[in-house]
Amino acid sequence: MESVRAEMVAGVLSIAVDVGEVVEAGQTLLLLESMKMEIPVVPEGRGRVARVTVSPGDVVQEGDLLVVLEAAPAP
């Protein structure tokens, strides 16, 4: 399992994935907005989205859990 966490205080602009979707390293999971900049949140590795813990409009703090990924079968 990989826990994807916020690296800064920001607002959640949009969610780009659905639970159950297989994502690749570097694929945008969601967009955060801080100081009028859009920051894509990406996983370090391949996985299946097990849980999304935020919604658009939420404000997150540094270290907050955003997305949980589980192992995905090899392509």
Biopython code that builds the backbone (N, CA, C, O; Angstrom):
import numpy as np
from Bio.PDB.StructureBuilder import StructureBuilder

atoms = [
    (1, "MET", "N", (0.843, -1.188, 0.000)),
    (1, "MET", "CA", (0.000, 0.000, 0.000)),
    (1, "MET", "C", (0.882, 1.243, 0.000)),
    (1, "MET", "O", (1.897, 1.307, 0.694)),
    (2, "GLU", "N", (0.481, 2.201, -0.774)),
    (2, "GLU", "CA", (1.171, 3.491, -0.812)),
    (2, "GLU", "C", (0.190, 4.562, -0.374)),
    (2, "GLU", "O", (-0.914, 4.660, -0.909)),
    (3, "SER", "N", (0.591, 5.359, 0.594)),
    (3, "SER", "CA", (-0.214, 6.484, 1.047)),
    (3, "SER", "C", (0.319, 7.740, 0.383)),
    (3, "SER", "O", (1.489, 8.088, 0.543)),
    (4, "VAL", "N", (-0.543, 8.419, -0.362)),
    (4, "VAL", "CA", (-0.148, 9.661, -1.021)),
    (4, "VAL", "C", (-0.643, 10.799, -0.127)),
    (4, "VAL", "O", (-1.838, 10.919, 0.142)),
    (5, "ARG", "N", (0.289, 11.626, 0.325)),
    (5, "ARG", "CA", (-0.033, 12.676, 1.291)),
    (5, "ARG", "C", (0.250, 14.069, 0.729)),
    (5, "ARG", "O", (1.046, 14.235, -0.196)),
    (6, "ALA", "N", (-0.415, 15.056, 1.304)),
    (6, "ALA", "CA", (-0.223, 16.447, 0.896)),
    (6, "ALA", "C", (1.162, 16.920, 1.315)),
    (6, "ALA", "O", (1.613, 16.632, 2.423)),
    (7, "GLU", "N", (1.827, 17.638, 0.437)),
    (7, "GLU", "CA", (3.153, 18.166, 0.742)),
    (7, "GLU", "C", (3.092, 19.601, 1.247)),
    (7, "GLU", "O", (4.113, 20.175, 1.628)),
    (8, "MET", "N", (1.886, 20.183, 1.248)),
    (8, "MET", "CA", (1.727, 21.574, 1.687)),
    (8, "MET", "C", (0.267, 21.840, 2.011)),
    (8, "MET", "O", (-0.607, 21.030, 1.702)),
    (9, "VAL", "N", (0.012, 22.966, 2.628)),
    (9, "VAL", "CA", (-1.357, 23.416, 2.849)),
    (9, "VAL", "C", (-1.891, 23.882, 1.502)),
    (9, "VAL", "O", (-1.258, 24.691, 0.824)),
    (10, "ALA", "N", (-3.063, 23.369, 1.113)),
    (10, "ALA", "CA", (-3.611, 23.713, -0.204)),
    (10, "ALA", "C", (-5.090, 23.360, -0.252)),
    (10, "ALA", "O", (-5.611, 22.655, 0.612)),
    (11, "GLY", "N", (-5.745, 23.866, -1.274)),
    (11, "GLY", "CA", (-7.121, 23.497, -1.548)),
    (11, "GLY", "C", (-7.149, 22.414, -2.615)),
    (11, "GLY", "O", (-6.315, 22.398, -3.520)),
    (12, "VAL", "N", (-8.117, 21.507, -2.501)),
    (12, "VAL", "CA", (-8.275, 20.460, -3.509)),
    (12, "VAL", "C", (-9.093, 21.048, -4.654)),
    (12, "VAL", "O", (-10.253, 21.421, -4.480)),
    (13, "LEU", "N", (-8.467, 21.125, -5.827)),
    (13, "LEU", "CA", (-9.110, 21.704, -7.000)),
    (13, "LEU", "C", (-9.962, 20.678, -7.725)),
    (13, "LEU", "O", (-11.117, 20.947, -8.055)),
    (14, "SER", "N", (-9.388, 19.481, -7.981)),
    (14, "SER", "CA", (-10.134, 18.443, -8.690)),
    (14, "SER", "C", (-9.501, 17.088, -8.431)),
    (14, "SER", "O", (-8.324, 16.984, -8.084)),
    (15, "ILE", "N", (-10.315, 16.047, -8.610)),
    (15, "ILE", "CA", (-9.869, 14.662, -8.483)),
    (15, "ILE", "C", (-9.832, 14.090, -9.900)),
    (15, "ILE", "O", (-10.804, 14.218, -10.645)),
    (16, "ALA", "N", (-8.712, 13.457, -10.278)),
    (16, "ALA", "CA", (-8.544, 12.978, -11.661)),
    (16, "ALA", "C", (-8.690, 11.469, -11.799)),
    (16, "ALA", "O", (-8.594, 10.943, -12.908)),
    (17, "VAL", "N", (-8.923, 10.760, -10.690)),
    (17, "VAL", "CA", (-9.007, 9.293, -10.734)),
    (17, "VAL", "C", (-10.229, 8.808, -9.964)),
    (17, "VAL", "O", (-10.809, 9.533, -9.156)),
    (18, "ASP", "N", (-10.600, 7.560, -10.239)),
    (18, "ASP", "CA", (-11.711, 6.922, -9.534)),
    (18, "ASP", "C", (-11.188, 5.729, -8.744)),
    (18, "ASP", "O", (-10.164, 5.144, -9.096)),
    (19, "VAL", "N", (-11.889, 5.373, -7.684)),
    (19, "VAL", "CA", (-11.553, 4.174, -6.917)),
    (19, "VAL", "C", (-11.609, 2.974, -7.861)),
    (19, "VAL", "O", (-12.547, 2.832, -8.646)),
    (20, "GLY", "N", (-10.600, 2.117, -7.776)),
    (20, "GLY", "CA", (-10.523, 0.939, -8.629)),
    (20, "GLY", "C", (-9.684, 1.131, -9.870)),
    (20, "GLY", "O", (-9.308, 0.155, -10.520)),
    (21, "GLU", "N", (-9.385, 2.365, -10.211)),
    (21, "GLU", "CA", (-8.596, 2.668, -11.410)),
    (21, "GLU", "C", (-7.123, 2.333, -11.179)),
    (21, "GLU", "O", (-6.584, 2.597, -10.104)),
    (22, "VAL", "N", (-6.480, 1.756, -12.180)),
    (22, "VAL", "CA", (-5.043, 1.497, -12.118)),
    (22, "VAL", "C", (-4.325, 2.726, -12.657)),
    (22, "VAL", "O", (-4.632, 3.217, -13.744)),
    (23, "VAL", "N", (-3.351, 3.221, -11.867)),
    (23, "VAL", "CA", (-2.602, 4.418, -12.255)),
    (23, "VAL", "C", (-1.123, 4.082, -12.368)),
    (23, "VAL", "O", (-0.633, 3.141, -11.742)),
    (24, "GLU", "N", (-0.433, 4.856, -13.164)),
    (24, "GLU", "CA", (0.998, 4.662, -13.387)),
    (24, "GLU", "C", (1.785, 5.731, -12.624)),
    (24, "GLU", "O", (1.244, 6.781, -12.276)),
    (25, "ALA", "N", (3.050, 5.456, -12.372)),
    (25, "ALA", "CA", (3.930, 6.442, -11.737)),
    (25, "ALA", "C", (3.903, 7.731, -12.549)),
    (25, "ALA", "O", (4.028, 7.705, -13.774)),
    (26, "GLY", "N", (3.738, 8.853, -11.862)),
    (26, "GLY", "CA", (3.743, 10.144, -12.534)),
    (26, "GLY", "C", (2.396, 10.601, -13.070)),
    (26, "GLY", "O", (2.271, 11.741, -13.518)),
    (27, "GLN", "N", (1.381, 9.734, -13.035)),
    (27, "GLN", "CA", (0.040, 10.103, -13.517)),
    (27, "GLN", "C", (-0.616, 11.018, -12.479)),
    (27, "GLN", "O", (-0.483, 10.782, -11.278)),
    (28, "THR", "N", (-1.312, 12.044, -12.925)),
    (28, "THR", "CA", (-1.965, 12.966, -12.001)),
    (28, "THR", "C", (-3.141, 12.283, -11.311)),
    (28, "THR", "O", (-4.047, 11.765, -11.964)),
    (29, "LEU", "N", (-3.110, 12.294, -9.978)),
    (29, "LEU", "CA", (-4.207, 11.755, -9.171)),
    (29, "LEU", "C", (-5.224, 12.844, -8.852)),
    (29, "LEU", "O", (-6.433, 12.622, -8.919)),
    (30, "LEU", "N", (-4.721, 14.015, -8.506)),
    (30, "LEU", "CA", (-5.585, 15.149, -8.202)),
    (30, "LEU", "C", (-4.783, 16.422, -8.331)),
    (30, "LEU", "O", (-3.553, 16.397, -8.391)),
    (31, "LEU", "N", (-5.491, 17.535, -8.373)),
    (31, "LEU", "CA", (-4.848, 18.843, -8.457)),
    (31, "LEU", "C", (-5.110, 19.602, -7.171)),
    (31, "LEU", "O", (-6.241, 19.677, -6.690)),
    (32, "LEU", "N", (-4.035, 20.165, -6.620)),
    (32, "LEU", "CA", (-4.143, 21.050, -5.476)),
    (32, "LEU", "C", (-3.915, 22.471, -5.953)),
    (32, "LEU", "O", (-3.288, 22.691, -6.989)),
    (33, "GLU", "N", (-4.424, 23.436, -5.199)),
    (33, "GLU", "CA", (-4.220, 24.841, -5.531)),
    (33, "GLU", "C", (-3.691, 25.540, -4.288)),
    (33, "GLU", "O", (-4.278, 25.459, -3.209)),
    (34, "SER", "N", (-2.566, 26.228, -4.467)),
    (34, "SER", "CA", (-1.979, 26.993, -3.376)),
    (34, "SER", "C", (-1.365, 28.258, -3.955)),
    (34, "SER", "O", (-0.579, 28.197, -4.901)),
    (35, "MET", "N", (-1.719, 29.388, -3.395)),
    (35, "MET", "CA", (-1.192, 30.679, -3.839)),
    (35, "MET", "C", (-1.368, 30.861, -5.356)),
    (35, "MET", "O", (-0.458, 31.325, -6.044)),
    (36, "LYS", "N", (-2.532, 30.494, -5.855)),
    (36, "LYS", "CA", (-2.916, 30.631, -7.260)),
    (36, "LYS", "C", (-2.112, 29.758, -8.213)),
    (36, "LYS", "O", (-2.120, 29.989, -9.423)),
    (37, "MET", "N", (-1.408, 28.741, -7.670)),
    (37, "MET", "CA", (-0.681, 27.788, -8.510)),
    (37, "MET", "C", (-1.379, 26.437, -8.422)),
    (37, "MET", "O", (-1.824, 26.029, -7.350)),
    (38, "GLU", "N", (-1.472, 25.743, -9.558)),
    (38, "GLU", "CA", (-2.025, 24.394, -9.582)),
    (38, "GLU", "C", (-0.885, 23.399, -9.442)),
    (38, "GLU", "O", (0.092, 23.448, -10.189)),
    (39, "ILE", "N", (-1.021, 22.491, -8.471)),
    (39, "ILE", "CA", (0.028, 21.520, -8.191)),
    (39, "ILE", "C", (-0.529, 20.109, -8.408)),
    (39, "ILE", "O", (-1.415, 19.683, -7.667)),
    (40, "PRO", "N", (-0.025, 19.375, -9.413)),
    (40, "PRO", "CA", (-0.490, 18.003, -9.603)),
    (40, "PRO", "C", (0.106, 17.092, -8.522)),
    (40, "PRO", "O", (1.274, 17.221, -8.156)),
    (41, "VAL", "N", (-0.716, 16.178, -8.027)),
    (41, "VAL", "CA", (-0.259, 15.173, -7.063)),
    (41, "VAL", "C", (-0.143, 13.866, -7.827)),
    (41, "VAL", "O", (-1.106, 13.411, -8.444)),
    (42, "VAL", "N", (1.052, 13.258, -7.785)),
    (42, "VAL", "CA", (1.327, 12.057, -8.574)),
    (42, "VAL", "C", (1.891, 10.951, -7.683)),
    (42, "VAL", "O", (2.550, 11.243, -6.685)),
    (43, "PRO", "N", (1.640, 9.680, -8.031)),
    (43, "PRO", "CA", (2.210, 8.579, -7.252)),
    (43, "PRO", "C", (3.649, 8.293, -7.687)),
    (43, "PRO", "O", (4.055, 8.623, -8.802)),
    (44, "GLU", "N", (4.405, 7.673, -6.785)),
    (44, "GLU", "CA", (5.776, 7.292, -7.113)),
    (44, "GLU", "C", (5.831, 6.015, -7.936)),
    (44, "GLU", "O", (6.785, 5.785, -8.679)),
    (45, "GLY", "N", (4.797, 5.186, -7.799)),
    (45, "GLY", "CA", (4.783, 3.912, -8.514)),
    (45, "GLY", "C", (3.401, 3.566, -9.015)),
    (45, "GLY", "O", (2.440, 4.303, -8.794)),
    (46, "ARG", "N", (3.312, 2.429, -9.697)),
    (46, "ARG", "CA", (2.054, 1.930, -10.250)),
    (46, "ARG", "C", (1.185, 1.371, -9.127)),
    (46, "ARG", "O", (1.705, 0.808, -8.164)),
    (47, "GLY", "N", (-0.117, 1.518, -9.242)),
    (47, "GLY", "CA", (-1.019, 0.962, -8.240)),
    (47, "GLY", "C", (-2.471, 1.114, -8.626)),
    (47, "GLY", "O", (-2.806, 1.758, -9.620)),
    (48, "ARG", "N", (-3.333, 0.506, -7.817)),
    (48, "ARG", "CA", (-4.782, 0.634, -8.003)),
    (48, "ARG", "C", (-5.305, 1.551, -6.901)),
    (48, "ARG", "O", (-4.945, 1.395, -5.734)),
    (49, "VAL", "N", (-6.148, 2.498, -7.271)),
    (49, "VAL", "CA", (-6.704, 3.440, -6.299)),
    (49, "VAL", "C", (-7.653, 2.677, -5.372)),
    (49, "VAL", "O", (-8.689, 2.174, -5.807)),
    (50, "ALA", "N", (-7.287, 2.599, -4.095)),
    (50, "ALA", "CA", (-8.112, 1.911, -3.105)),
    (50, "ALA", "C", (-9.070, 2.884, -2.412)),
    (50, "ALA", "O", (-10.192, 2.528, -2.052)),
    (51, "ARG", "N", (-8.592, 4.129, -2.236)),
    (51, "ARG", "CA", (-9.421, 5.095, -1.514)),
    (51, "ARG", "C", (-8.956, 6.498, -1.837)),
    (51, "ARG", "O", (-7.757, 6.759, -1.928)),
    (52, "VAL", "N", (-9.913, 7.409, -2.013)),
    (52, "VAL", "CA", (-9.649, 8.840, -2.148)),
    (52, "VAL", "C", (-10.283, 9.479, -0.917)),
    (52, "VAL", "O", (-11.483, 9.328, -0.685)),
    (53, "THR", "N", (-9.483, 10.192, -0.130)),
    (53, "THR", "CA", (-9.969, 10.680, 1.160)),
    (53, "THR", "C", (-10.365, 12.153, 1.159)),
    (53, "THR", "O", (-10.734, 12.694, 2.202)),
    (54, "VAL", "N", (-10.292, 12.804, 0.008)),
    (54, "VAL", "CA", (-10.625, 14.228, -0.088)),
    (54, "VAL", "C", (-11.628, 14.460, -1.209)),
    (54, "VAL", "O", (-11.863, 13.593, -2.050)),
    (55, "SER", "N", (-12.207, 15.641, -1.198)),
    (55, "SER", "CA", (-13.158, 16.054, -2.238)),
    (55, "SER", "C", (-12.784, 17.450, -2.724)),
    (55, "SER", "O", (-12.132, 18.202, -1.999)),
    (56, "PRO", "N", (-13.191, 17.805, -3.949)),
    (56, "PRO", "CA", (-12.930, 19.167, -4.420)),
    (56, "PRO", "C", (-13.498, 20.185, -3.426)),
    (56, "PRO", "O", (-14.610, 20.031, -2.922)),
    (57, "GLY", "N", (-12.710, 21.219, -3.162)),
    (57, "GLY", "CA", (-13.120, 22.251, -2.219)),
    (57, "GLY", "C", (-12.548, 22.060, -0.822)),
    (57, "GLY", "O", (-12.522, 23.004, -0.032)),
    (58, "ASP", "N", (-12.084, 20.842, -0.503)),
    (58, "ASP", "CA", (-11.463, 20.598, 0.796)),
    (58, "ASP", "C", (-10.157, 21.377, 0.902)),
    (58, "ASP", "O", (-9.497, 21.635, -0.104)),
    (59, "VAL", "N", (-9.792, 21.746, 2.117)),
    (59, "VAL", "CA", (-8.484, 22.335, 2.392)),
    (59, "VAL", "C", (-7.691, 21.292, 3.166)),
    (59, "VAL", "O", (-8.159, 20.772, 4.178)),
    (60, "VAL", "N", (-6.491, 20.992, 2.690)),
    (60, "VAL", "CA", (-5.664, 19.973, 3.330)),
    (60, "VAL", "C", (-4.437, 20.617, 3.958)),
    (60, "VAL", "O", (-3.963, 21.666, 3.521)),
    (61, "GLN", "N", (-3.947, 19.964, 4.982)),
    (61, "GLN", "CA", (-2.744, 20.398, 5.674)),
    (61, "GLN", "C", (-1.577, 19.526, 5.238)),
    (61, "GLN", "O", (-1.789, 18.420, 4.740)),
    (62, "GLU", "N", (-0.359, 19.999, 5.415)),
    (62, "GLU", "CA", (0.820, 19.208, 5.090)),
    (62, "GLU", "C", (0.752, 17.879, 5.845)),
    (62, "GLU", "O", (0.546, 17.851, 7.059)),
    (63, "GLY", "N", (0.928, 16.779, 5.107)),
    (63, "GLY", "CA", (0.911, 15.449, 5.710)),
    (63, "GLY", "C", (-0.442, 14.760, 5.690)),
    (63, "GLY", "O", (-0.524, 13.573, 6.004)),
    (64, "ASP", "N", (-1.516, 15.474, 5.327)),
    (64, "ASP", "CA", (-2.843, 14.846, 5.264)),
    (64, "ASP", "C", (-2.877, 13.762, 4.195)),
    (64, "ASP", "O", (-2.279, 13.907, 3.129)),
    (65, "LEU", "N", (-3.580, 12.681, 4.492)),
    (65, "LEU", "CA", (-3.755, 11.585, 3.537)),
    (65, "LEU", "C", (-4.700, 12.017, 2.427)),
    (65, "LEU", "O", (-5.786, 12.530, 2.697)),
    (66, "LEU", "N", (-4.290, 11.811, 1.175)),
    (66, "LEU", "CA", (-5.099, 12.182, 0.017)),
    (66, "LEU", "C", (-5.656, 10.946, -0.691)),
    (66, "LEU", "O", (-6.856, 10.850, -0.948)),
    (67, "VAL", "N", (-4.760, 9.999, -1.001)),
    (67, "VAL", "CA", (-5.125, 8.818, -1.779)),
    (67, "VAL", "C", (-4.357, 7.608, -1.228)),
    (67, "VAL", "O", (-3.194, 7.714, -0.839)),
    (68, "VAL", "N", (-5.037, 6.466, -1.206)),
    (68, "VAL", "CA", (-4.383, 5.205, -0.839)),
    (68, "VAL", "C", (-4.350, 4.337, -2.082)),
    (68, "VAL", "O", (-5.377, 4.112, -2.722)),
    (69, "LEU", "N", (-3.149, 3.845, -2.423)),
    (69, "LEU", "CA", (-2.973, 2.943, -3.569)),
    (69, "LEU", "C", (-2.614, 1.552, -3.047)),
    (69, "LEU", "O", (-1.883, 1.416, -2.066)),
    (70, "GLU", "N", (-3.136, 0.523, -3.715)),
    (70, "GLU", "CA", (-2.758, -0.858, -3.405)),
    (70, "GLU", "C", (-2.035, -1.429, -4.613)),
    (70, "GLU", "O", (-2.077, -0.856, -5.702)),
    (71, "ALA", "N", (-1.383, -2.542, -4.418)),
    (71, "ALA", "CA", (-0.647, -3.182, -5.507)),
    (71, "ALA", "C", (-1.604, -3.495, -6.663)),
    (71, "ALA", "O", (-2.741, -3.916, -6.447)),
    (72, "ALA", "N", (-1.131, -3.286, -7.870)),
    (72, "ALA", "CA", (-1.921, -3.581, -9.054)),
    (72, "ALA", "C", (-1.208, -4.696, -9.825)),
    (72, "ALA", "O", (0.020, -4.769, -9.800)),
    (73, "PRO", "N", (-1.957, -5.561, -10.507)),
    (73, "PRO", "CA", (-1.314, -6.614, -11.298)),
    (73, "PRO", "C", (-0.450, -6.017, -12.405)),
    (73, "PRO", "O", (-0.739, -4.940, -12.926)),
    (74, "ALA", "N", (0.595, -6.724, -12.748)),
    (74, "ALA", "CA", (1.495, -6.269, -13.824)),
    (74, "ALA", "C", (0.718, -6.127, -15.121)),
    (74, "ALA", "O", (-0.217, -6.884, -15.381)),
    (75, "PRO", "N", (1.110, -5.149, -15.938)),
    (75, "PRO", "CA", (0.387, -4.922, -17.209)),
    (75, "PRO", "C", (0.578, -6.058, -18.193)),
    (75, "PRO", "O", (0.038, -6.015, -19.298)),
]
sb = StructureBuilder()
sb.init_structure("model")
sb.init_model(0)
sb.init_chain("A")
sb.init_seg("    ")
for serial, (resi, resn, name, xyz) in enumerate(atoms, 1):
    if name == "N":
        sb.init_residue(resn, " ", resi, " ")
    sb.init_atom(name, np.array(xyz, "f"), 0.0, 1.0, " ", f" {name:<3s}", serial, name[0])
structure = sb.get_structure()
